Amino acid sequence: MDALLILNYSQGGEKTRIIDFITFISSVLALSLQNVNLYRDLKSKSTELTEWTQHVEMRIRDGTKKVLEKELQYYVLFEGATDGILVHNAAGHIMEANRVTRMLLGYEEKDITQIKWQDIADPGFVESQQRFFKWVLEGSQSKCTETTLKKADGTTFTAEICSQRIRFKGAVALQTFIRDVSVRRAVEDRLRVTKDRYQVLVESSLVGAFVIRSAIILYTNEKFEELSGFSKSELLNNQFFNLISPEDRSMVSSRESRREMGEDVPDHYEVRFLNKEGERWWGEVRSRRIELEDKTAILGNVVDITKRKRLEMQLLESQKMESIGTLAGGIAHDFNNLLGGILGYASLLLSDMPRDHIYYDDIYTIAETAKQAADLTKRLLAFARGGKYQVTAVDNNRIIKDAVAILSRTIDRSIAIETHLVKNLWLIKGDFQQIHQAFLNMCINAMDAMPGGGKLTLTTDNVILDESFAQTQLGIKPGDYVRITISDTGIGMDEKTKSRIFEPFFTTKPALAAKGLGLSMVYGIVKNHEGTILVDSVIGKGTKLTMYFPRYYTDDLVETESPVSEQITNAKILLIDDEAVIRRVAKRMVETGGFHVTVAQDGKEGVALYKESPEAFDLVMCDLIMPEMNGIETAEHLREINPDVKVLFMSGYGLHDHPELSNSNENVFIQKPFQTEIIIQKIKDQLQPKSS
């Protein structure tokens, strides 16, 4: 603040003209000073105004530049966008459209703002698009949909549109982004078709398929669900290894875990699975490591090989039984040769010895014991499929009735017997006595399995076995069969016992209670009659034996009794056998019938003797199994000398163990060991003149 101070130092203090002047001057000076201050303030304000004006101009210039830059950026983004961009109002009037939009729709820049959205919408989609835009305007977020748009030339394309509400030139509008997805949709459609085809192929495949990761099931097809017995919902996201039988689980777990980690492990193996019922089935698995959704997984295929494995097991069992049978047959053959000497000489001694002789009973005991041994070898040969001795048309209902009648007299009263025999049961071709013995053995075995009592059930029926059944059983052909079932409610058997029950001398009974051949003989008899036998057993619930015999297509029984031959004496016999004991005893036995016997130690000697004088022999008795030249070869050489030569073959094996005699009748064969009366009868049958 400025100030002007005037002091008056006069004594009187009177007002003078000078004072008036000074007062006037002071007023003028004060006004001048005030004007100076005002000028100074005005000049300062002018400078500030100039600076403010310059600042405002600079801000306007900078703001305008930024606005222009933003507008340019928007234009570049708008025009340079890879998607089409449209700005339109709620009524559909198009106010802005970028280059991509014009290119997609085929309109010029000057023309596109003259049309509405309804002009570019496919008629079938106009209503749905209007609802879509209304939905966008009522909301606050952008929304997308897929539609069909129409070009200027009338063609259409599939478009994905995304719209949002904006303000444009002071009014509410819609900004819509347009993307042509026709190619993508076509590719997706092709992929979907391919996927559908793949899905059909996989789902309709006869091979089970699965995908697992870290032992968790990610995918299964219908076949795998069928094999496992589980539904897809039960399988997915569950442990794969729970489907594997416990005895194989460790192997499969280790193998597939190592495969998933990239180790080189076999991709093919056979494994036992468990179905929903807990039953085991065999699967052949082929698996490989794959990438699924950018993660490692295991793709596996499974083929049900249960039937094949069963056949393999049957084949192994059959081969085992065949080997045992071959061994048993060989033993029986050699044993029969030994018994031939014992029984033959015992028979000769008894025929020449009075009953009151001191050694008669001893020799009789030797003969009877030898007969029992011969019966044992006969049963061994039956197991070894050693022949049907008396072939007839057999009625199994009759056999079962006879067997039940026998058992009823000796059976424990705590065991009930039931029979279910079908009427008009088909006949089978076989040996009545062998089949009868087989049924008795099976029934006795079943009763022994029921020490505390129970029920024995025998059932017969006629069945037609189809190809699918035949494929599950070795040696069985489709056709008509007689089925016999013998079941008990006894203690049952485990798998190990079940696999051995047909082996000779195998038994689960105490040593003193063992019955010898037992079911092994049954096995041989059934197989020898071209049938099969199946075993089904559960521990604590019982056992069922089921036999199938092929139907015999004739009702005519084969005559089993030989006609009484006329007494023929003085016939000359050539006896050929490589066993000295058999030669000696057979010679003695044949001579008791009044025949003259010449012996030869092998086929060559026999042929040489016959060649010297064919007319000197009425009959040749020839062993079938001899070294160098067997019985068949010897007979062929004899027929070259005399086509009408009569030959009676001998063997420790049964007739049907010699397929080369399959077309011959039983009169041309005698099985060792033979008794005197039987061999003499056979010779007479051969020498009996044939009726005209």
C-alpha positions in Angstrom: 0.0 0.0 0.0 1.3 3.5 -0.9 0.8 6.6 1.5 1.4 10.4 1.2 2.0 12.2 4.6 2.1 16.1 4.9 3.1 17.7 8.3 2.4 21.4 9.3 5.0 22.7 11.8 3.7 26.4 12.0 3.0 27.9 15.4 -0.4 29.2 14.8 -1.9 26.3 13.0 -4.0 28.6 11.0 -5.1 27.7 7.7 -3.2 29.4 5.0 -3.2 29.4 1.2 -0.2 27.3 1.2 -1.9 24.8 3.2 -4.8 24.8 0.8 -2.4 24.4 -2.0 -0.6 21.6 -0.3 -3.9 20.0 0.5 -4.9 20.3 -3.1 -1.5 19.0 -4.3 -1.8 16.1 -1.9 -5.1 15.1 -3.3 -3.7 15.2 -6.8 -0.6 13.4 -5.7 -2.6 10.7 -3.9 -4.8 10.2 -7.0 -1.6 10.0 -9.1 -0.2 7.5 -6.8 -3.4 5.5 -6.9 -3.3 5.6 -10.7 0.2 4.4 -10.7 -0.7 1.5 -8.5 -3.7 0.8 -10.7 -1.6 0.9 -13.8 0.9 -1.4 -12.2 -1.8 -3.8 -11.2 -3.4 -3.5 -14.7 -0.1 -4.3 -16.3 0.4 -7.3 -14.1 -3.1 -8.6 -14.9 -2.4 -8.0 -18.6 0.7 -10.2 -18.4 -1.2 -12.9 -16.5 -4.0 -12.7 -19.1 -1.6 -13.0 -21.9 0.0 -16.0 -20.3 -3.4 -17.5 -19.5 -4.4 -16.9 -23.1 -1.3 -18.6 -24.4 -1.9 -21.5 -22.0 -5.5 -21.9 -23.1 -4.4 -21.8 -26.7 -1.8 -24.4 -26.0 -4.3 -26.6 -24.3 -6.8 -26.2 -27.1 -4.1 -27.0 -29.6 -2.9 -30.1 -27.6 -6.5 -31.2 -27.0 -7.4 -30.9 -30.6 -4.3 -32.8 -31.5 -5.2 -35.6 -29.1 -8.8 -35.7 -30.3 -7.6 -35.9 -33.9 -5.1 -38.6 -32.9 -7.8 -40.6 -31.1 -10.1 -40.1 -34.0 -7.3 -41.3 -36.4 -6.6 -44.3 -34.1 -10.3 -45.2 -34.0 -10.5 -44.9 -37.8 -7.4 -47.1 -38.2 -8.8 -49.6 -35.8 -12.2 -49.4 -37.3 -11.1 -49.7 -40.9 -8.2 -52.0 -40.2 -10.1 -54.5 -38.0 -10.0 -58.1 -39.1 -13.7 -58.5 -38.2 -16.5 -56.6 -39.7 -17.9 -53.7 -37.6 -21.3 -52.1 -38.0 -22.9 -49.3 -36.1 -26.7 -49.2 -36.4 -29.6 -47.9 -34.4 -32.4 -49.9 -32.8 -34.5 -49.6 -36.0 -31.7 -51.2 -37.9 -30.4 -48.2 -39.9 -26.7 -48.6 -40.6 -24.7 -45.5 -39.7 -21.1 -46.8 -40.0 -19.5 -49.9 -41.6 -15.8 -50.7 -41.8 -13.9 -52.2 -44.8 -14.3 -55.8 -43.7 -18.0 -55.4 -43.4 -18.3 -54.0 -46.8 -16.1 -56.7 -48.2 -18.1 -59.5 -46.4 -21.5 -58.1 -47.5 -20.4 -56.9 -51.0 -21.5 -53.3 -50.7 -19.7 -50.0 -51.6 -19.0 -47.4 -48.9 -21.6 -45.0 -50.3 -24.3 -47.7 -50.5 -24.0 -49.5 -47.2 -25.3 -46.6 -45.1 -28.4 -46.5 -47.3 -29.6 -49.9 -46.1 -31.0 -51.4 -42.9 -29.9 -54.5 -40.9 -33.0 -56.3 -42.2 -31.6 -56.0 -45.7 -28.5 -58.1 -44.8 -30.3 -60.6 -42.5 -31.4 -63.9 -44.0 -35.2 -63.9 -44.0 -35.3 -66.9 -41.8 -33.3 -65.2 -39.1 -34.8 -61.6 -39.1 -37.1 -62.2 -36.2 -34.5 -64.0 -34.0 -31.9 -61.2 -34.7 -34.4 -58.5 -33.7 -35.0 -60.3 -30.4 -31.2 -60.6 -30.0 -30.7 -56.8 -30.5 -33.5 -56.0 -28.1 -31.9 -58.2 -25.6 -28.6 -56.4 -26.0 -30.1 -52.9 -25.7 -31.9 -53.9 -22.5 -28.6 -55.2 -21.0 -25.3 -53.7 -20.1 -22.9 -56.4 -21.4 -22.0 -57.5 -24.9 -23.6 -60.7 -26.2 -22.9 -63.0 -29.1 -24.9 -65.3 -31.3 -24.6 -67.2 -34.6 -26.8 -66.3 -37.6 -27.0 -66.3 -41.3 -26.3 -63.1 -43.3 -27.2 -62.2 -46.9 -24.7 -60.6 -49.3 -25.5 -58.0 -51.9 -25.5 -60.7 -54.6 -28.1 -62.8 -52.6 -25.7 -65.5 -51.4 -25.5 -66.2 -47.7 -22.8 -67.1 -45.2 -22.7 -68.2 -41.6 -21.7 -65.4 -39.3 -20.9 -65.0 -35.6 -22.1 -61.6 -34.4 -21.3 -59.9 -31.1 -23.2 -56.7 -30.2 -22.9 -54.1 -27.5 -24.8 -50.9 -26.6 -23.0 -47.6 -27.3 -23.7 -43.9 -27.6 -23.1 -42.6 -31.2 -23.6 -38.9 -32.1 -25.4 -38.4 -28.9 -27.9 -41.2 -29.3 -28.1 -44.9 -28.1 -26.9 -47.3 -30.8 -25.6 -50.8 -31.4 -22.0 -51.7 -32.3 -22.0 -55.2 -34.0 -18.9 -57.2 -34.8 -19.3 -59.6 -37.7 -17.0 -62.7 -38.3 -17.5 -65.1 -41.2 -17.4 -68.6 -39.6 -18.5 -70.5 -42.7 -15.2 -72.2 -43.3 -14.8 -72.9 -39.6 -18.3 -74.4 -39.4 -17.7 -76.5 -42.5 -14.5 -77.8 -40.9 -16.3 -78.4 -37.7 -19.1 -80.2 -39.5 -16.6 -82.4 -41.3 -14.8 -83.0 -38.0 -18.2 -83.8 -36.4 -19.0 -86.2 -39.3 -15.6 -87.8 -39.0 -16.0 -88.0 -35.2 -19.5 -89.5 -35.6 -18.1 -92.1 -38.0 -15.3 -92.8 -35.7 -17.7 -93.0 -32.8 -19.9 -95.4 -34.8 -16.9 -97.5 -35.7 -15.6 -97.7 -32.2 -18.9 -98.2 -30.5 -20.1 -100.8 -33.0 -16.7 -102.6 -32.9 -16.6 -106.3 -32.0 -13.5 -105.5 -30.0 -13.6 -103.9 -26.6 -11.9 -100.5 -26.3 -10.8 -98.5 -23.2 -8.7 -95.5 -22.4 -7.0 -95.2 -19.0 -4.8 -92.6 -17.3 -3.1 -93.3 -14.0 -5.2 -96.5 -13.8 -8.5 -94.4 -14.0 -10.9 -95.3 -16.8 -11.6 -92.3 -19.1 -13.4 -94.1 -21.9 -15.0 -97.4 -22.8 -17.0 -98.5 -25.8 -20.2 -100.6 -25.8 -18.3 -103.9 -26.5 -16.1 -103.4 -23.4 -19.2 -102.6 -21.3 -20.8 -105.8 -22.6 -17.7 -107.9 -21.8 -17.3 -106.5 -18.3 -21.0 -106.5 -17.5 -20.8 -102.9 -16.2 -22.5 -99.8 -17.6 -20.5 -96.8 -18.8 -21.4 -94.8 -15.7 -20.1 -97.6 -13.5 -16.9 -97.8 -15.4 -15.9 -94.2 -16.0 -13.6 -92.6 -13.4 -13.1 -95.9 -11.6 -10.0 -98.1 -11.2 -9.3 -100.2 -14.3 -7.3 -102.7 -12.3 -10.3 -103.7 -10.3 -11.6 -105.3 -13.4 -8.6 -107.6 -13.5 -8.6 -111.0 -11.7 -6.4 -110.8 -8.6 -3.9 -113.4 -9.8 -3.1 -111.1 -12.9 -3.6 -107.7 -11.3 0.0 -107.1 -10.3 1.3 -108.0 -13.8 -1.2 -105.7 -15.6 -0.7 -102.8 -13.1 3.1 -102.9 -13.5 3.0 -103.2 -17.2 0.5 -100.4 -17.9 2.1 -98.1 -15.3 5.5 -98.5 -16.9 4.0 -98.0 -20.4 2.4 -94.8 -19.3 5.8 -93.6 -18.0 7.3 -94.3 -21.5 9.1 -97.5 -20.8 9.3 -100.2 -23.6 7.0 -103.0 -22.4 5.1 -105.7 -24.5 1.9 -104.3 -26.0 0.2 -107.7 -26.3 -0.7 -110.0 -23.5 -3.5 -112.4 -22.3 -5.2 -111.7 -18.9 -8.1 -112.9 -16.8 -10.8 -110.3 -16.2 -13.6 -110.2 -13.7 -17.1 -109.4 -14.9 -19.8 -107.7 -12.8 -20.9 -111.1 -11.4 -17.4 -111.9 -10.3 -16.9 -114.5 -13.0 -13.5 -114.8 -14.8 -13.2 -114.3 -18.5 -10.1 -114.3 -20.7 -9.1 -111.3 -22.7 -6.4 -110.7 -25.3 -5.2 -107.1 -24.7 -3.3 -104.9 -27.0 -2.4 -101.5 -25.6 -0.3 -98.5 -26.5 0.7 -95.1 -25.2 -1.2 -92.1 -26.7 -1.5 -88.4 -26.1 -5.0 -87.4 -25.1 -5.8 -83.7 -24.4 -2.1 -83.0 -24.1 -1.6 -85.7 -21.5 -0.3 -89.2 -21.7 -2.9 -92.0 -21.6 -3.2 -95.7 -22.5 -5.4 -96.9 -25.3 -6.3 -100.6 -25.1 -8.3 -103.1 -27.2 -9.7 -106.3 -25.7 -10.8 -109.5 -27.5 -12.8 -112.1 -25.6 -10.7 -115.3 -25.9 -12.5 -117.3 -23.2 -13.7 -120.0 -25.7 -10.2 -120.2 -27.2 -8.6 -120.6 -23.7 -11.1 -123.2 -22.8 -10.4 -125.1 -25.9 -6.6 -124.8 -25.3 -7.2 -126.1 -21.8 -9.3 -128.9 -23.2 -6.6 -129.6 -25.7 -3.9 -129.7 -23.0 -6.1 -131.9 -20.9 -6.9 -134.1 -23.8 -3.2 -134.4 -24.7 -2.4 -135.2 -21.0 -5.1 -137.8 -20.9 -4.0 -139.1 -24.3 -0.5 -139.5 -23.0 -1.7 -141.2 -19.9 -4.0 -143.4 -22.0 -1.1 -144.4 -24.3 1.0 -145.3 -21.2 -2.0 -147.2 -19.7 -2.7 -149.0 -23.0 1.0 -150.0 -23.4 1.1 -151.3 -19.9 -2.2 -153.2 -20.4 -1.0 -154.7 -23.6 2.3 -156.0 -22.1 0.5 -157.1 -19.0 -2.0 -159.0 -21.1 0.8 -160.9 -22.8 2.1 -161.9 -19.3 -1.3 -162.8 -18.1 -1.8 -164.8 -21.3 0.9 -167.2 -20.1 -0.3 -167.3 -16.5 -4.0 -167.7 -17.3 -3.4 -170.0 -20.2 -1.2 -172.4 -18.4 -3.5 -172.3 -15.3 -6.5 -173.1 -17.6 -4.6 -176.0 -19.2 -3.6 -177.4 -15.8 -7.2 -177.1 -14.6 -8.5 -178.9 -17.7 -6.2 -181.8 -17.2 -6.5 -182.0 -13.4 -9.2 -183.7 -11.4 -11.0 -181.5 -8.9 -9.8 -183.6 -6.0 -6.2 -183.0 -6.9 -4.1 -181.6 -4.0 -3.1 -178.5 -6.1 -6.5 -178.0 -7.9 -7.7 -175.2 -5.6 -4.3 -173.4 -5.7 -4.2 -173.4 -9.5 -7.9 -172.4 -9.6 -7.0 -169.4 -7.3 -4.1 -168.5 -9.7 -6.5 -168.6 -12.7 -9.2 -166.5 -10.9 -6.6 -164.0 -9.8 -5.3 -163.8 -13.3 -8.9 -163.2 -14.6 -9.2 -160.3 -12.1 -5.9 -158.9 -13.3 -7.2 -159.3 -16.9 -10.3 -157.5 -15.9 -8.1 -154.7 -14.5 -6.2 -154.5 -17.8 -9.6 -154.5 -19.6 -10.6 -151.4 -17.6 -7.2 -149.8 -18.3 -7.8 -150.3 -22.0 -11.3 -148.9 -21.6 -9.7 -145.7 -20.1 -7.1 -145.8 -22.9 -10.1 -145.9 -25.3 -9.3 -149.5 -26.0 -12.3 -150.7 -27.7 -16.0 -151.4 -27.6 -16.4 -155.2 -27.3 -20.1 -155.8 -28.0 -21.5 -153.0 -30.2 -25.2 -152.7 -30.1 -27.9 -150.0 -30.3 -28.1 -148.9 -26.7 -31.1 -147.5 -24.8 -29.6 -145.3 -22.0 -33.0 -145.1 -20.2 -32.8 -148.9 -19.8 -29.2 -148.7 -18.5 -30.1 -146.0 -16.0 -33.1 -148.0 -14.7 -30.9 -151.1 -14.3 -28.3 -149.0 -12.5 -30.9 -147.4 -10.2 -32.3 -150.9 -9.4 -28.9 -152.1 -8.4 -28.1 -149.0 -6.4 -31.5 -149.0 -4.6 -30.6 -152.2 -2.9 -27.3 -151.0 -1.5 -27.6 -147.2 -1.3 -27.5 -145.4 2.0 -31.1 -144.5 3.0 -30.0 -140.9 3.6 -29.5 -140.5 -0.1 -32.5 -140.0 -2.3 -32.4 -141.0 -6.0 -34.5 -139.0 -8.6 -34.7 -139.8 -12.3 -36.0 -137.6 -15.1 -36.0 -139.8 -18.2 -37.3 -138.3 -21.4 -39.7 -140.5 -23.4 -38.6 -141.8 -26.8 -34.9 -141.2 -25.9 -32.7 -141.7 -29.0 -30.5 -144.7 -29.2 -26.7 -144.6 -29.3 -24.2 -147.0 -30.7 -22.0 -148.6 -28.2 -21.2 -151.4 -25.7 -24.0 -151.9 -23.3 -21.8 -153.4 -20.6 -19.2 -150.6 -20.8 -21.8 -147.8 -20.6 -23.6 -149.6 -17.8 -20.3 -149.9 -15.8 -19.6 -146.2 -16.5 -23.0 -145.1 -15.1 -22.6 -147.3 -12.0 -19.1 -145.9 -11.4 -20.4 -142.3 -11.7 -23.3 -143.0 -9.3 -21.1 -144.7 -6.8 -18.6 -141.8 -7.0 -21.5 -139.3 -6.5 -22.8 -141.2 -3.4 -19.4 -141.2 -1.9 -19.4 -137.4 -2.2 -22.5 -137.3 0.0 -21.4 -138.9 3.3 -24.1 -136.9 5.2 -26.8 -137.8 2.8 -28.3 -135.8 -0.1 -29.9 -136.3 -3.5 -28.7 -138.1 -6.6 -30.4 -137.0 -9.8 -30.2 -138.7 -13.2 -31.6 -137.0 -16.2 -31.8 -137.9 -19.9 -32.9 -135.9 -22.9 -32.5 -135.5 -26.6 -30.5 -132.4 -27.7 -29.4 -130.8 -30.9 -25.9 -129.3 -30.5 -25.3 -126.3 -32.7 -22.0 -125.0 -34.2 -21.5 -122.5 -31.3 -21.5 -125.4 -28.7 -19.3 -127.6 -30.9 -16.7 -124.7 -31.1 -16.4 -124.9 -27.3 -15.7 -128.6 -27.1 -12.9 -130.6 -28.7 -14.0 -133.6 -30.8 -17.7 -132.7 -30.9 -19.5 -132.1 -34.2 -22.9 -130.3 -34.5 -25.8 -132.7 -34.6 -28.2 -134.9 -32.6 -27.0 -136.1 -29.2 -28.3 -138.0 -26.2 -27.5 -136.1 -23.0 -27.2 -137.8 -19.7 -26.7 -135.8 -16.5 -25.8 -137.2 -13.1 -25.8 -134.6 -10.3 -25.3 -134.8 -6.6 -25.6 -132.4 -3.7 -22.3 -133.5 -2.2 -19.1 -131.8 -1.0 -18.1 -130.6 -4.5 -14.6 -130.1 -5.9 -12.1 -127.3 -6.2 -10.5 -126.5 -9.6 -7.4 -128.5 -8.9 -9.3 -131.6 -8.0 -11.7 -131.1 -11.0 -8.7 -131.0 -13.3 -7.5 -134.4 -12.2 -10.6 -136.5 -11.6 -10.2 -138.5 -14.8 -6.6 -139.5 -14.2 -6.1 -143.2 -13.5 -5.8 -144.1 -9.8 -6.3 -140.4 -8.7 -8.6 -140.2 -5.7 -9.5 -138.0 -2.9 -10.6 -140.9 -0.7 -8.4 -142.5 2.0 -6.0 -145.1 0.6 -8.0 -148.1 1.9 -11.2 -146.7 0.4 -9.8 -146.1 -3.1 -11.6 -148.0 -5.9 -8.9 -147.9 -8.5 -9.6 -146.6 -12.0 -13.0 -145.0 -11.1 -13.8 -142.0 -13.3 -10.8 -142.5 -15.5 -12.6 -145.6 -17.0 -15.7 -143.5 -17.4 -13.7 -140.9 -19.4 -12.2 -143.6 -21.6 -15.6 -145.2 -22.3 -17.3 -141.9 -23.1 -14.5 -140.8 -25.4 -14.4 -144.2 -27.0 -18.1 -143.8 -27.9 -17.3 -140.5 -29.7 -18.9 -138.5 -26.9 -17.7 -135.9 -24.4 -18.1 -135.4 -20.7 -18.3 -132.1 -18.9 -17.8 -131.4 -15.2 -19.4 -128.6 -13.2 -18.7 -128.5 -9.5 -19.0 -126.0 -6.6 -17.4 -126.5 -3.2 -20.2 -127.3 -0.7 -23.0 -127.4 -3.4 -22.3 -130.5 -5.4 -21.1 -131.8 -8.7 -22.8 -132.4 -12.1 -21.4 -134.7 -14.7 -22.9 -134.2 -18.2 -22.3 -136.7 -21.0 -23.1 -136.3 -24.7 -23.4 -139.4 -27.0 -24.0 -139.1 -30.7 -27.4 -140.4 -31.8 -27.5 -143.8 -33.6 -29.8 -143.6 -36.6 -31.2 -147.2 -36.5 -33.5 -149.1 -34.2 -32.1 -152.5 -35.2 -30.0 -154.1 -32.5 -26.8 -155.8 -33.5 -26.7 -159.5 -32.9 -24.3 -160.0 -30.0 -24.5 -163.8 -29.7 -22.3 -165.9 -31.9 -24.1 -168.8 -33.7 -23.3 -172.2 -32.5 -20.7 -173.5 -34.8 -20.4 -177.1 -35.9 -17.6 -179.3 -34.5 -14.6 -178.9 -36.7 -11.6 -181.1 -36.0 -8.3 -181.9 -37.6 -7.9 -178.4 -38.9 -4.3 -177.2 -39.3 -3.4 -173.8 -37.7 -0.3 -171.6 -38.3 0.3 -169.6 -35.0 2.5 -166.5 -35.4 3.6 -164.5 -32.3 6.8 -162.9 -31.2 6.3 -163.8 -27.5 7.6 -167.3 -26.7 5.3 -167.7 -23.7 2.2 -166.9 -25.8 3.3 -169.3 -28.6 3.7 -172.1 -26.2 0.5 -171.6 -24.2 -1.6 -170.7 -27.2 -0.3 -173.9 -29.0 -1.3 -176.0 -26.0 -4.7 -174.4 -25.7 -5.5 -174.7 -29.4 -4.4 -178.3 -29.5 -7.0 -179.1 -26.8 -9.6 -178.5 -29.4 -8.3 -181.2 -31.6 -6.4 -178.8 -34.0 -2.9 -179.3 -35.4 -0.6 -176.3 -34.6 2.6 -175.0 -36.3 4.3 -172.0 -34.7 6.4 -169.2 -36.1 8.3 -166.6 -34.0 7.6 -163.6 -36.3 5.9 -162.5 -39.5 8.8 -163.3 -41.8 9.0 -166.9 -40.6 5.2 -167.3 -40.7 5.1 -166.1 -44.4 8.0 -168.4 -45.3 6.2 -171.4 -43.7 2.9 -170.6 -45.4 4.6 -170.0 -48.8 6.2 -173.5 -48.7 2.8 -175.2 -48.6 -0.3 -172.9 -48.4 -2.6 -175.9 -48.6 -1.1 -177.2 -45.3 -2.9 -174.5 -43.2 -6.7 -173.9 -42.8 -6.2 -170.9 -40.6 -3.5 -168.4 -39.6 -3.5 -166.9 -36.0 -1.3 -163.8 -36.1 -0.3 -161.3 -33.5 -0.9 -157.7 -34.6 2.1 -156.1 -32.8 5.4 -157.6 -33.8 8.8 -156.2 -34.7 9.9 -155.7 -38.3 6.7 -157.1 -39.9 3.5 -156.5 -38.0 0.3 -158.5 -38.2 -1.4 -156.4 -41.0 1.8 -156.6 -43.1 2.0 -160.3 -42.5 -1.6 -160.8 -43.6 -1.0 -158.8 -46.8 1.9 -161.0 -47.7 -0.2 -164.1 -47.0 -3.0 -162.8 -49.2 -0.5 -162.3 -52.0 0.2 -166.1 -51.7 -3.5 -167.0 -51.2 -6.2 -164.4 -51.5 -8.7 -166.7 -49.6 -6.5 -167.2 -46.6 -8.3 -167.0 -43.3 -6.6 -164.9 -40.6 -7.5 -164.6 -36.9 -5.7 -161.6 -35.4 -4.5 -161.4 -31.7 -3.5 -158.4 -29.6 -3.2 -157.3 -26.0 -5.1 -154.1 -27.2 -8.7 -154.0 -28.0 -10.1 -154.3 -31.5 -10.9 -150.6 -31.8 -7.3 -149.7 -30.8 -6.4 -151.0 -34.3 -8.0 -148.6 -36.8 -6.7 -150.7 -39.6 -9.3 -153.3 -38.6 -12.2 -150.8 -38.3 -14.0 -152.3 -41.2 -13.6 -155.9 -39.9 -16.1 -157.8 -37.8 -15.2 -159.1 -34.4 -14.9 -162.7 -35.5 -11.4 -161.9 -37.1 -10.1 -160.7 -33.7 -9.4 -162.1 -30.2 -8.0 -160.1 -27.3 -5.4 -161.4 -25.0 -5.4 -162.9 -22.4 -7.7 -165.5 -23.8 -9.2 -168.6 -22.2 -9.2 -172.0 -23.8 -12.9 -172.3 -24.6 -13.0 -168.8 -26.0 -10.0 -169.2 -28.4 -11.4 -172.6 -29.6 -14.8 -171.0 -30.3 -13.1 -168.2 -32.2 -11.3 -170.7 -34.4 -14.5 -172.7 -35.0 -16.3 -169.5 -36.0 -13.5 -168.7 -38.6 -13.6 -172.2 -40.0 -17.3 -172.5 -40.1 -18.5 -172.8 -43.7 -20.4 -169.8 -44.8 -24.0 -170.3 -45.7 -24.9 -169.9 -49.4 
